[in-house]
């Protein structure tokens, strides 16, 4: 390890190197899709991403003989619920050459930083929070990741486990076909025949975009509050995501449900941007913009992702509310098909979120990717 060093990222040039590490490591993987560099710069910037307003974050690069051979981050989210007996921080953005010495050095840096700040447990990967990219890919390596989902080399999980980490939770991705006469059609026909007095479904109103985002945040924070690892999303974070995603948002694919005039549920379906940026190498200049616009507007992508769906707790136990997820998905699916979309990923879904897993399976979804969250006690 004499010529291997782990250095904190302190400059914009070092951050650019940090962003590019997985691009080099995954260059030979046909399923890997490089994220847009400009988007990653914003996501990792304390001046841009509101996550940094309630979190401590540090990034590191592993360098050997002048070559960047790995990276890692460590975070403490001050909005995350804490057990005072075992305060927990997290690691994220792990990417490294298949070398145990590199993994050992990176995790030593992250663990020491968290321990110095009073943490007793480390979990991850969270990139950067539980409300963003979550988990390490451990199954489903042969297909490319969807929008805002990760992709990792096969060796990464074993290397992390070799550092003393063990599984704490798995999350799943389900793939659903929009092909005619599949289970999703039969299910939605049954749902649509059942009367739901007092229930109103409506599309996102772009003229009231700001208000709609506030409503969406309120619904999701209420619906998800009992889930493992739940950390509330601030309005600023939702607005940041909504602003960055606005070019992708089609109001026909985002549906709200109201019960007796009160907002009760929301389902967000997004075009899979990853399909459009594949092969751009993370760059939009000099010709990336033209390729991206052509793929999005002319060629059209064929896949979508549902990253957000929830029903308020106050309604969840009622018969009308139990139909809401299916009704909202049915409405979004009708519109998606009309626009030429063929597939949808439901993700991410906790392994013990049985209601959402059943919904995914009832619509004909096949579990095709597994992401793992690891944990280790800090000695």
Secondary structure, DSSP 8 states (H G I E B T S, - for coil): -TTEEEEE--SHHHHHHHHHHHHHHTTT-TT-----HHHHHHHT-TTT-GGGGGEEEEEEEEEETTEEEEEEEEEEETTS---TTS-EEEEEEEEE-S-HHHHHHHHHHHHHHHHHTT-SEEEE-EESSTTSEESEEEE-TTS---TT-----THHHHHHHTTT-EEEEEEEEEEEE--TTSHHHHHHHHHHHS--TTEEEEE--GGGHHHHHHHHHHHHHHHTTTSTT-----HHHHHHHHHHHGGG--GGGEEEEEETTEEEEEEEEEE-HHHHHTTSTT--TTTHHHHHHIIIIII---EEEEEEEEE-HHHHTSHHHHHHHHHHHHHHHHHHHHTT--EEEEEEEETT-HHHHHHHHHTT-EEEEEEEEEEEE--
